[in-house]
Amino acid sequence: MATSAALDGVAAASLRSVLHRVQQAAEKSGRVAQQVRVVAVSKTKPVSVLREVYDSGHRCFGENYVQEIVEKAPQLPDDIEWHFIGNLQSNKVKPLLSAVPNLAYVESVDDEKIASRLDRVVANIGRKPLKVFVQVNTSGEISKSGVEPTLCVDLVKHIRNCPNLEFCGLMTIGMLDYSSTPENFKMLSDCRSEVCKAIEISEEQCELSMGMSADFEQAIEMGSTNVRIGSTIFGAREYPKKEAQ
């Protein structure tokens, strides 16, 4: 049980509110809350705030930047299930996997090169297979990462041939303002149907990671199994003044 002191915290209270909203949205779609994973995305928030949410009983956290996760993860308990959800460059793969042994998922695999690099590094450091989502660009915006929907099946097949990766599902971010439209969610769902048919798995075996603070309830109602919630739990991001890197 979480301590009353921890539950008095703003972030912990916000998490409780989010979990209640997730439950309501899941029930609307004929599911239960346990069928939807809530990834608490802490972007720029200090470890003390993550610890507050951890102490309230939550164990699933996510980060967008390698620097953030490699700094925070060692300061927090190792039973956290970490998700990396940002753009990942090949030269950052080894630092990420080496520093975060409890990294459970990389949700942002969008080409064969990064998949192959993840596969090799997992093998080299001897960790258990890494669960991955394929990021799909459902908005058609050039500024967005993600594989084109028409190339999704080919990338999934490549990942399935990587012995140290476990394909888990598809992910999308949505529009430029990080909100999504029903069309974005429908496109990801359609991609899942194509993938499942191509590799002969059931749709239940292919998760959908879609929905963020602005649209997670709609995403759940449209089938999301994994929502990534940042500001609604932690408040607005706090960016320090630019310093020399």
BELSULUR-V402436 format. One record per pair of residues at least 6 apart in sequence whose ideal C-beta (glycine too) atoms are under 8 Angstrom apart, sorted by the first residue. I is the first residue (numbers start at 0). J is the second residue. Records with the same first field share a line. If there is no record, write none. Layout:
# BELSULUR-V402436
I->J ; J
This chain:
# BELSULUR-V402436
0->56
1->11 ; 54 ; 55 ; 56
2->54
5->11 ; 51 ; 54 ; 55
6->12 ; 15 ; 55
8->48 ; 51 ; 52 ; 55
9->234
10->44 ; 48 ; 51 ; 52 ; 232 ; 233 ; 234
11->51 ; 52 ; 54 ; 55
13->231 ; 232 ; 233 ; 234
14->37 ; 39 ; 52 ; 55 ; 57 ; 232
15->55
16->231
17->37 ; 215 ; 228 ; 231 ; 232
18->32 ; 37
20->215 ; 216
21->32 ; 35 ; 37 ; 215 ; 216 ; 219 ; 226
22->31 ; 32
23->216
24->35 ; 215 ; 216 ; 217 ; 219 ; 220
25->31 ; 32 ; 34 ; 35 ; 219
26->32
27->219 ; 220
28->219 ; 220 ; 221 ; 222
30->219
34->224
35->219 ; 223 ; 224 ; 225 ; 226
36->59 ; 224 ; 225 ; 226
37->57 ; 59 ; 226 ; 228
38->59 ; 60 ; 61 ; 82 ; 84 ; 225 ; 226 ; 227 ; 228
39->49 ; 52 ; 57 ; 59 ; 60 ; 61 ; 228 ; 229 ; 232 ; 233
40->60 ; 61 ; 62 ; 63 ; 84 ; 227 ; 228 ; 229 ; 232 ; 233
41->48 ; 49 ; 52 ; 60 ; 61 ; 62 ; 67 ; 71 ; 229 ; 233
42->62 ; 63 ; 64 ; 67 ; 229 ; 233 ; 236
43->67 ; 236 ; 237 ; 238
44->233 ; 234 ; 236 ; 237
46->71 ; 74 ; 75
48->233
49->60 ; 71 ; 75
50->75
52->60 ; 232 ; 233
53->60 ; 75 ; 76 ; 79
58->78 ; 79 ; 80
59->79 ; 80 ; 82
60->75 ; 79 ; 80 ; 81 ; 82
61->81 ; 82 ; 83 ; 84 ; 106 ; 227
62->68 ; 71 ; 81 ; 82 ; 83 ; 84 ; 85
63->84 ; 85
64->85
65->83 ; 85 ; 87 ; 91 ; 94 ; 95
68->81 ; 83 ; 95 ; 98 ; 99 ; 102
69->94 ; 95 ; 98 ; 99
72->79 ; 81 ; 98 ; 99 ; 101 ; 102
73->98
77->100 ; 101
78->101
79->101
80->101 ; 103 ; 104
81->99 ; 101 ; 102 ; 103 ; 104
82->102 ; 103 ; 104 ; 105 ; 106 ; 227
83->95 ; 99 ; 102 ; 104 ; 105 ; 106 ; 107
84->106 ; 107 ; 170 ; 227
85->107
86->107 ; 144
87->95 ; 105 ; 107 ; 108 ; 113
88->113
89->112 ; 113 ; 116
92->113 ; 116 ; 117 ; 120
93->120 ; 123 ; 124
95->102
96->102 ; 117 ; 120 ; 121 ; 124 ; 126 ; 129
97->124
100->126
102->129
103->129 ; 130
104->129 ; 130 ; 131 ; 132 ; 167
105->117 ; 129 ; 130 ; 131 ; 132
106->131 ; 132 ; 134 ; 170 ; 208 ; 225 ; 227
107->132 ; 134 ; 144 ; 170
108->114 ; 117 ; 131 ; 132 ; 133 ; 134 ; 154 ; 158
109->133 ; 134 ; 136 ; 144 ; 145 ; 146 ; 154
110->146 ; 154
111->154 ; 157
114->131 ; 154 ; 157 ; 158 ; 161 ; 164
115->157 ; 161
117->129 ; 131 ; 161 ; 163 ; 164
118->161 ; 162 ; 163 ; 164
119->163
121->128 ; 129 ; 163 ; 164
122->162 ; 163
128->162 ; 163 ; 164 ; 165
129->163 ; 164 ; 165
130->164 ; 165 ; 167
131->158 ; 164 ; 165 ; 166 ; 167
132->167 ; 168 ; 169 ; 170 ; 206 ; 208 ; 225
133->146 ; 151 ; 154 ; 155 ; 158 ; 166 ; 168 ; 169 ; 170
134->144 ; 145 ; 146 ; 169 ; 170 ; 171 ; 172
135->145 ; 146 ; 147 ; 148 ; 151 ; 169 ; 170 ; 171 ; 186 ; 187 ; 190
136->143 ; 144 ; 145 ; 146 ; 147 ; 148 ; 171
137->145 ; 148 ; 171 ; 173 ; 179 ; 182 ; 183 ; 184 ; 186 ; 187 ; 190
138->171 ; 172 ; 173 ; 174 ; 175 ; 183
140->174 ; 175
142->175
143->172 ; 175
144->172
145->171 ; 172
146->154
148->186 ; 189 ; 190
151->169 ; 190 ; 193 ; 194
152->193 ; 194 ; 197 ; 198
155->166 ; 194 ; 197 ; 198
156->197 ; 198
158->164 ; 166
159->166 ; 198
167->205 ; 206
168->191 ; 205 ; 206 ; 207 ; 208 ; 224 ; 225
169->187 ; 190 ; 191 ; 194 ; 205 ; 206 ; 207 ; 208
170->187 ; 207 ; 208 ; 209 ; 225
171->179 ; 183 ; 184 ; 186 ; 187 ; 208 ; 209
172->179 ; 211
173->179 ; 180 ; 183 ; 209 ; 211 ; 214
174->180 ; 183
177->211 ; 213
178->211 ; 213 ; 214
179->209 ; 210 ; 211 ; 214 ; 217 ; 218
181->217 ; 221
183->209
184->209 ; 210 ; 217 ; 218 ; 221 ; 222 ; 223
185->221
187->207 ; 209
188->207 ; 221 ; 222
191->202 ; 205 ; 207
192->202
194->200 ; 205
195->201 ; 202 ; 204 ; 205
206->224 ; 225
207->222 ; 223 ; 224 ; 225
208->223 ; 224 ; 225 ; 226 ; 227
209->218 ; 221 ; 223 ; 225 ; 226
210->216 ; 217 ; 218 ; 219 ; 223 ; 226 ; 227
211->226 ; 227 ; 228 ; 229
212->228 ; 229 ; 230 ; 231
215->223 ; 226 ; 228 ; 231
218->226
219->226
229->236
230->236
